[in-house]
Amino acid sequence: MREHYFKKVNVLGIDVTVMRPEKAVNVSMDFMRRRGMERVFFLSAESSLYCQNQSWAAEIVQASGLVLTGDRHIEMAAAHNQNADDNSKGIGEFADEYLKRLLTKLNREHREIYAVMKHQDYLDSLKEYIADSYPGIELNGIVFEDETEGESDKVVNEINANIPDILFLCLPVEQQLMFIRDYSAMMNTGLCICIESIQPMIRKETEEIPDWIRSMHLEGLYRWMKKEEKLRKTIVGSVFKNKVLK
């Protein structure tokens, strides 16, 4: 039935759904209301390259209810590979627009989110952002820093103790995919959203940009320079682009 919903384009062997952010949010909300857990996966250049070398990871991503563009590299590849007009809001903006629209809907319905994140400061910044911008949302979460014995079970137990409407799984690529592989059948939530990080969106929404930057209309450049792990992401993006264009 999913095939009747969505237009898809192939990006390095993964079928990526192409639709406007508002449509993707509506479909996600429908997923959330169904029985059982559905998954929305935001494909990035890094996760795409990982799937190239790990067939089990590619199968997990492909089995998601929606695979959406997770960064500007995937957006550009999707636009390059489709013949129709690009339906995204703009290159590099899809995930941010999706998240803001989704959070607005969840806020209206007073839904509960549970977030699994790599660092405590990431979780703290999300809690502060939600409390300030979306007070109707109840947010809980846990930090999943390492793979010590029993840590994964602890995370699953905490998720199931909350039974959230939506689980945000915000972890590095390999850790995220292995967690889905080993534990997705055990998690009690309506929808699992797999996105490596939402910190860029939070920073974009909350950080103070110096007046002199605004006066020169350099907000976009300033935000780009502030993104975490800029050098690593640039290298990954370059490798990904070369593969797409081969």
N, C-alpha and C positions, 0 to 999 in steps of 0.2 A: 504493500500500500504506500510505502514511503516514496516509491518511484513516481507515483502520480502527483506528488506534492511539488517536487523540487527539480530545478535545473541543476545539473552537475557538470563540472569540468575536471579533467584529469590533470593532476599536478604530480609528476614523478611517481605515478602509480597509485595515487590516492585520489578518490573522487571527492572533490570539494563542492559543497553546495553554494550556489550563487543566488542570493536574494537580498532584498533590502533589509537593513537592520530591524525595522519595525515588523516585517514579516517573520524574520527569524525569532524575534521575541515572542510573537503570538504563537508560533509553533512550539517554542520552548514552554510557554505557559500551558499549552495543551498537553505536552508531555508530562509536566509536573502534576497535572490533575488525574492522569491515568493511574491504574493499579500497576504496581511494580516500578522498578527504576529504569529510566531512560537516560541516555548520555548525550551531551553536546560537547564536542571536542574542537578546540581552537588549534588548528594546525599552524605551526610556525616553521620557519626555515630550518631551525634546529631539530624539531621533531620530525620533519619531513626527511631530513638527511639520516636521522637515526633509523627511521623505518626502511630506508634503502638497504641498510645492513642487517636489520633484524626483522625477519618475515613475521614472527609472532606479534611484534609491535604493530606492523602494518595491518595485520588482521584485526587487532583490537581497535585501532583507529577506524578502519573501514566499517566495523560493526556498530559504530555509533549512530544514533538516530539522526544527528546532524554533524557534519564536519564543516566548520566555518573557517574563514581566513583569519589567522591569528596575528599576522604582522604584515608590514608593507611588502615584504618579499613575496609572500603567498598571494596577496592581493594583486600584485603586478603580474605574477605568473598566471593567475586565474584570468585576468583581463587579457593577457597575451594569448591564452589558449582557447578563448571563446570567440565566436563569430558575432554574437549579438552585442548590443550596447552594454557597457559595464553598469551593473545595478548597485554597486557599492556607493556609499556616500562620498567617498574620496579616498585616494590611496593613503593607507596608513591610519585611517580613521574608523574602520568598520567595527573593530572590537570595542573601542571606546564608546561609540554610539550605541552599540548593542547593550553594553553594560549599563549605561545611563538610562536607557529606555526600560530595561528589565528591572532595575532597582526602583524606578518610578512606579511601575506596576505592582511590584512586591510591596512597596510602601503603602499604596492605596489599599491593598488587601490585607495588610498587617501580617505578612508572612514571616516565616523563620528561616534564617540562613545559618548554616554551619560551615566554617572555613577551616581548611587544613593548609597550613603554611609552613614555609621552611624556617623562618626567623621570627622571633618574638616582636621585633620592631615593625615587621610587616603586618603582623596581626594587630598590633596596637594602633597602627596608622589606619587600618581598615575600620576598626572599632570606632575610632574618633571620627572618621569620615562619615560612617553610617549614622552615628549618633547626631551629628551636626546637620547632615543633609537629608537623611531618610529616617526620621524618628519613629515611623510606624513599623520599621523592620526590627525584629528581634535577632540579634547576631550573637552567636557563640562560636567558639573555635578552639583549635589546639595547634601547638607547634610540633611538627614532625621533623626533627633535626637530623636524626641519624637512623641507622638500621640495627640498633642494639636489639638483643633478643627480647621479644615480647613487646617492642615498641609499636609494631604494626597492629598487633592485637589490641593494644591499648587505644589506638586511634579508632579502630572499628567499634570498639565497645563504647567509646565516647559519642561517636556518631549515632549509634543505635539507642543510646540513652536519651538523646535529644529528639530523634525522629524528625529531622528538619524537612521543610518543604523543598529546599534546594541545598545541595552540598557544593561548595566551591573547593575544588581540588587544585591548589596552586603550588605545584612542586616542580623541581627540575625534571627535564624530559624523561630520563631513564627511571628515576624514582617514581614519577607519576605513572608511567606505563606499567611498571612492575607491580605497583600497588593496585591498579585497575585489574591487571591479569590475575592477581592472587586473591583479591578481596572484594571485587565488585558484587559478586553473588551474595555476599554476607551483609551488605550495607542496606540499611532501612531508610530510604529517602525517596522522594518523588522524582528528583532530577539531579544528576551529577554533571556539573559544568567543569570541564578540564581545561584550565588555562594556566600557563606557566607562571604568570605574574599579573597582578592588576595594579601594581605600584605605579607604573607610568601613567595610568589613567587618574589615579588618586593625586599624584603630584601635579598633573596637568590641571586638575580641578581646584587644587588647594594652595599651591605654592605662590608666593608673592614674586612677581616679576618686577625687576627694577624699572623705575620710570624711564630711564634713558634707553633701556631696551625697547620699551613700548613706543617711545617717541620715534625710534628708527624702524619700527615695524619688524622687529627681529624676534618676536615671541616664539615663532616656530623653530628658529635656529637655536635659541636659548634652551628650549625644552629638549631638543634633540641632544644638545651637548650635555645635558644633565642626566640623561638616561644611564642607568646602571649598566656596568659591563659593556660600555660602548664599543671598545676595541674588539672584544670577543664576538659580539653580535655582528659587527661589521665584517669580520673575517668569515663567520658562518654564512652571512648573507651573500658574500662574494662567491663562496664555494657553491652555494645553492643556485645562484644566478647562472653560473657556468654550466651546471648540470641541466638546468631548464633549457638553455639556449643551444645545447649540443644537438 
